[in-house]
Structures are given as C-alpha cells and as structure tokens.
C-alpha cells in the first residue's frame, strides 16, 4: 500500500512539474512586452535637381510637399521634383490617397498629372497617371512594389498638362503615399 | 520596469494551487487515490485553459479573460477549503486540519487576495470576483446538503 501511494505521488509529481513549468512558460510568453524603437526612416525624401522653390520637406524627411505650376495647353515636366533615397534594401511603391477637388467644374481645366518613379539607372519602374474625364479625376491604381537597394537615389518625375484655355488660379491637391516594405 | 499582471495570472495561480493540493492528497491517508488524480486533472485543465487564452488573446476582452481566470482560481481555493473542511468534519482529524489550515488554506487565500488587490482596476472586477466566489460557495453548499454522506464516503474511500 505504501509503495502504491509513493508511486501515485511520483506520477503526480512528474505531471505537476510538467504542468507548472509549461504554464509558467505560456504565461511568460504572454507577458513579454512588445517594444518599439525609434529609428531613422530607411527610405526618405531628399531634394532633386528640380526641387528648388517647389519642395518643402517635412520633419525627418518622411513627407514632402510640392507646389507645382501648370500652364494652359502645355505639359510641364519636373524631372526630379523630389528624390527618394534608401538606407537599407527595401521595396517601395506609390499609392494614391486623395485628390481634391473632384466632381467639380475646376477639374476640367486639367488634362493629366503623371507621377513617374524613376530608378537610379533612369528606367521607369512605376507610374501614377491622374487623368480627367469632364469634371472628374480618374484615380489610378497603386504601382507595384519595386526593390530599392541601400544607398540608391531614385527620382519622382512629374508631368502636368492643363487644357487649352485653362483658367488661371485653378488648383488641385493630390496626396500620394510612398509605401515601404 | 514593473510589469502589470495579466488576468491569466489567476489561472496560473489556480494551476499551482491544484497541483499543490493534488500532491498533498496523494500523500495523505484520508483520501481515496482518485482524488489526487482528479485535482491533477483540474490542473491540466487549467493549463489547457491558459493555452486557449493565449491563442485567442485578440478575440477575448480583458474582462472576459479576468472572469474565467478568476473563476478557475476560485475553484482551486474552494477545493483547498473543501479539503480542510473535510478533514475537520468528516475525518475529525483536528491536528491535521489545523496544520493544513495554517500551512495551506490560509496562505493560499492570502496570496490570492494579495494578487487580486494588485490586479483590481475598478469596482466591476471586485463585483465579478464577489459574484463568482459566492456562486462557488453556494454550489458547494448545495452539493453537500443534497447528499452529504454519499459525497463524504466517496471522498474518504481508498
């Protein structure tokens, strides 16, 4: 009887050791705090050759504001409106966020606004082409992700075309995201 | 850096209590063999509960996690208190019962109250804990009152 009791005790002790250590491990796993460390953005904006007077870089160069001109019946090219530089190997794409005003008579003053992503070897790797149909902007889909190598500098080329007889002072606001993975 | 207690800490505490009471029951002559295994099974159930809680962490609200974790702890405490009462009432083992109360029952209850006081955030949690504890006390009392002799016989048979 005594042997049987100690055998029971041994079995229960072994199971207990497993249960307690396993549950402690599970609880510790749940407790592990997630941490976030602030680092320099691996991909950020820098000024290009045509940025003078049109580009305003935001804090930490993680966003950029461009103030561009357009002329009636003319396509205006900004070959390097703003450049993108990478500090690590990443993949990037351009993604439309918003355009305003839309469904507005002023839209008909524009023909198109085209954003081209130009790689370091001058090859075009993505296009966002906003075109108009009467009073509406046709919003393009996002570009595909393209790998960018650490140390490379790419350009965003912008082409703006206004219609013949476009009214002076008409403007449009376009917000685009540069997605980085 | 001080870490906040997760609701699952009560599950973890309950598992430890069930394991302790299982080990104690296995070496005491007053209980039949299966009682220790029953408490061990309850500890394993708590471990499974903990695993499920981890897997469904994003689906369960904190209040819900607290409710089922505290319920499990309350069951573990009720088991310990029940064992203590059984030693006193059924077995008339006064010295063992006093020893058990001083070394197991009281410390476990105090530890639970201490960690509950560390964890508790608002009145809702206190009310929930009170409700669950009351429900367990009521349930246990009904079980004893309904058929006390048969229950006590089953506990004591080896």
Interface residues (C-beta under 8 A of the other chain):
Chain A: X4 X5 X8 X9 X12 X13 X15 X16 X19 X20 X22 X23 X24 X26 X27 X29 X30 X31 X33
Chain B: X3 X6 X8 X9 X11 X12 X15 X16 X19 X22 X23 X26 X27 X33 X36 X37 X40 X43 X44 X46 X47 X50 X51 X53 X54 X57
